[in-house]
Amino acid sequence: MPLWQQLADILRRQIEAAELTSRVPSVLSLAQEYEVSHRTAAHALEYLRDEGVITPVRGLGYFVKK
């Protein structure tokens, strides 16, 4: 399984468990915490956005979709 998909699954589980309830960590934070490239972290967030799990707010980052 690709790293971006593994990270997306981790984030999805955190959202489902209500560990993430509002703002999703930034690409930089995710890349550092999970020791992946910025592109990998960005791809994971884009994937979750496309699935409707999170939503981007320009200038503020990604937020869990209610």
Secondary structure, 3 states (H helix, E strand, C coil): CCHHHHHHHHHHHHHHCCCCCCECCCHHHHHHHHCCCHHHHHHHHHHHHHCCCEEEECCCEEEECC
